[in-house]
Amino acid sequence: MVVCRRQVRPGRRFSRGNEQLLWFVHAGQEYVVRDRATLQEVLAIWEPLNVLGDQQGALGNRQGELGNRQGELGVRQGALGAEQGNLGARQGALGARQGTLAMREQGRLTEVERRAIDEERRRIDGEMRALDGEMRALDVKMRELNKPMQDLGRQMEVLGAEMEVLGRQMEEEQRTAETRMRALLERALTGRVAEAVK
């Protein structure tokens, strides 16, 4: 059985200038392969993984772009949510004022006091209607952001599914490459293409 360690540094010490070589360890012995045909075969073995890796990288970039756009929309939704919360707090304060007025009405009131309460109630009702209008406008803005967010989510799901497919292909190619690499190293050892070093 051949063990191939994919480490760059240990093999560099056996390189002559910018020479390409393959370094591996078998049964505790280090070997290098300088044979151009064997090195080309090594590159060919790993090329499908490189292609899949590039595809995964491209998909990852697209996912990142979509994620950034989702983040931007999320920030805008968060700002709208904060505005809605502020409006809700103001509505709550108006509701408390209405409750206070209702309590005051329970007692004996003069005509002037009754008119003052009615006037205050009309002001509160006007403010409440204005806040309701602002809340509806914010709801519309929030719904306008929901559609693009959902669209981005669907696009992200599609890319996620593509990434899963590539991941499975990558695992299969990895197993295939490792099997082919073990066979190549065995041939290099038996064909005396691998040179024992150290």
C-alpha positions as CSV (number, residue, x, y, z in Angstrom):
1,M,0.0,0.0,0.0
2,V,1.3,3.4,-0.9
3,V,0.7,6.4,1.3
4,C,0.9,9.7,-0.6
5,R,1.3,12.8,1.6
6,R,0.2,15.9,-0.2
7,Q,2.7,18.2,1.5
8,V,4.7,20.7,-0.5
9,R,7.5,21.8,1.8
10,P,9.2,18.4,2.4
11,G,9.4,17.7,-1.3
12,R,10.8,21.1,-2.2
13,R,14.2,20.2,-0.7
14,F,14.6,17.6,-3.5
15,S,13.7,20.0,-6.3
16,R,16.4,21.2,-8.7
17,G,15.7,24.9,-9.4
18,N,12.1,25.3,-10.5
19,E,11.8,21.6,-11.4
20,Q,8.4,20.0,-10.9
21,L,8.4,16.7,-9.1
22,L,6.2,14.4,-7.1
23,W,7.2,13.6,-3.6
24,F,5.6,10.8,-1.5
25,V,6.4,8.4,1.3
26,H,6.0,4.6,1.0
27,A,6.8,2.2,3.9
28,G,8.7,5.0,5.7
29,Q,10.9,5.7,2.6
30,E,10.7,9.1,0.8
31,Y,10.5,9.0,-3.0
32,V,10.5,11.6,-5.8
33,V,9.3,11.3,-9.3
34,R,10.7,13.6,-12.0
35,D,9.4,11.7,-15.0
36,R,7.5,14.2,-17.2
37,A,4.9,11.7,-18.4
38,T,4.1,10.6,-14.8
39,L,3.8,14.2,-13.6
40,Q,1.4,14.9,-16.5
41,E,-0.6,11.9,-15.5
42,V,-0.7,13.2,-11.9
43,L,-2.0,16.6,-13.1
44,A,-4.6,14.8,-15.3
45,I,-5.8,12.7,-12.3
46,W,-6.4,15.8,-10.2
47,E,-7.8,18.1,-13.0
48,P,-11.4,17.0,-12.6
49,L,-11.2,18.1,-8.9
50,N,-9.7,21.4,-9.9
51,V,-12.5,22.0,-12.3
52,L,-15.1,21.1,-9.7
53,G,-13.4,23.3,-7.2
54,D,-13.5,26.2,-9.6
55,Q,-17.2,25.6,-10.2
56,Q,-17.8,25.4,-6.4
57,G,-15.8,28.7,-6.0
58,A,-17.9,30.4,-8.7
59,L,-21.1,29.1,-7.0
60,G,-19.8,30.3,-3.7
61,N,-19.2,33.7,-5.1
62,R,-22.7,33.9,-6.5
63,Q,-24.1,32.8,-3.1
64,G,-22.0,35.5,-1.4
65,E,-23.4,38.1,-3.8
66,L,-26.9,37.0,-3.0
67,G,-26.1,36.9,0.7
68,N,-24.9,40.5,0.5
69,R,-28.1,41.5,-1.2
70,Q,-30.1,39.7,1.4
71,G,-28.2,41.4,4.1
72,E,-28.8,44.8,2.5
73,L,-32.5,44.1,2.4
74,G,-32.4,42.8,5.9
75,V,-30.9,46.0,7.1
76,R,-33.7,48.0,5.4
77,Q,-36.3,45.6,6.9
78,G,-34.7,46.1,10.3
79,A,-34.9,49.8,10.0
80,L,-38.5,49.6,9.0
81,G,-39.2,47.3,11.9
82,A,-37.6,49.8,14.3
83,E,-39.8,52.5,12.9
84,Q,-42.8,50.2,13.3
85,G,-41.8,49.6,16.9
86,N,-41.5,53.3,17.5
87,L,-44.9,53.9,16.1
88,G,-46.3,51.1,18.2
89,A,-44.9,52.7,21.3
90,R,-46.4,56.0,20.4
91,Q,-49.8,54.3,19.8
92,G,-49.4,52.6,23.2
93,A,-48.8,56.0,24.8
94,L,-51.9,57.4,23.1
95,G,-53.9,54.4,24.3
96,A,-52.7,55.1,27.9
97,R,-53.9,58.7,27.5
98,Q,-57.3,57.5,26.3
99,G,-57.5,55.2,29.4
100,T,-56.7,58.2,31.7
101,L,-59.4,60.2,30.0
102,A,-61.9,57.4,30.4
103,M,-61.1,57.2,34.2
104,R,-61.5,61.0,34.5
105,E,-64.9,60.8,32.9
106,Q,-66.1,58.4,35.6
107,G,-66.1,61.3,38.2
108,R,-68.3,64.3,38.5
109,L,-67.3,66.8,35.9
110,T,-68.3,70.3,35.0
111,E,-69.3,71.2,31.5
112,V,-65.9,72.9,30.9
113,E,-64.1,69.7,32.1
114,R,-66.3,67.5,29.9
115,R,-65.5,69.7,26.8
116,A,-61.8,69.6,27.6
117,I,-61.9,65.8,27.8
118,D,-63.8,65.6,24.5
119,E,-61.3,68.0,22.9
120,E,-58.4,65.9,24.2
121,R,-60.1,62.7,22.9
122,R,-60.4,64.2,19.4
123,R,-56.7,65.2,19.5
124,I,-55.8,61.7,20.6
125,D,-58.0,60.2,17.9
126,G,-56.4,62.4,15.2
127,E,-52.9,61.4,16.4
128,M,-54.0,57.8,16.4
129,R,-55.3,58.0,12.8
130,A,-52.1,59.7,11.7
131,L,-50.0,56.9,13.4
132,D,-52.2,54.3,11.7
133,G,-51.5,55.9,8.4
134,E,-47.8,55.9,9.0
135,M,-48.0,52.2,10.1
136,R,-49.8,51.3,6.9
137,A,-47.2,53.1,4.8
138,L,-44.5,51.2,6.7
139,D,-46.4,47.9,6.1
140,V,-46.4,48.6,2.4
141,K,-42.7,49.3,2.4
142,M,-42.1,46.1,4.3
143,R,-44.2,44.0,1.9
144,E,-42.2,45.6,-1.0
145,L,-39.0,44.3,0.5
146,N,-40.5,40.9,1.3
147,K,-40.8,40.0,-2.4
148,P,-37.2,40.6,-3.4
149,M,-36.1,38.8,-0.2
150,Q,-38.2,35.8,-1.1
151,D,-36.8,35.9,-4.7
152,L,-33.3,36.0,-3.3
153,G,-34.1,33.1,-1.0
154,R,-35.3,31.0,-3.9
155,Q,-32.2,31.8,-5.9
156,M,-30.1,30.9,-2.9
157,E,-31.9,27.5,-2.6
158,V,-31.2,26.8,-6.2
159,L,-27.5,27.6,-5.8
160,G,-27.5,25.5,-2.6
161,A,-28.9,22.5,-4.5
162,E,-26.3,23.0,-7.2
163,M,-23.6,23.2,-4.5
164,E,-24.8,19.9,-3.1
165,V,-24.6,18.2,-6.5
166,L,-21.1,19.5,-7.0
167,G,-20.2,18.4,-3.5
168,R,-21.3,14.9,-4.2
169,Q,-19.4,15.0,-7.5
170,M,-16.3,16.2,-5.7
171,E,-16.5,13.4,-3.2
172,E,-16.8,10.8,-6.0
173,E,-13.9,12.5,-8.0
174,Q,-11.8,12.5,-4.8
175,R,-12.3,8.8,-4.3
176,T,-11.5,8.2,-8.0
177,A,-8.4,10.4,-7.9
178,E,-7.1,8.8,-4.8
179,T,-7.6,5.3,-6.3
180,R,-5.9,6.3,-9.6
181,M,-3.1,8.0,-7.6
182,R,-2.4,4.9,-5.6
183,A,-2.2,2.9,-8.8
184,L,0.1,5.5,-10.4
185,L,2.4,5.4,-7.3
186,E,2.5,1.6,-7.4
187,R,3.5,1.7,-11.1
188,A,6.1,4.4,-10.3
189,L,7.6,2.2,-7.6
190,T,7.6,-1.1,-9.6
191,G,8.6,0.7,-12.9
192,R,11.5,2.3,-11.1
193,V,10.3,5.8,-12.0
194,A,10.2,6.7,-8.4
195,E,13.6,7.5,-7.0
196,A,14.3,6.8,-3.3
197,V,15.7,9.8,-1.5
198,K,17.3,10.4,1.9
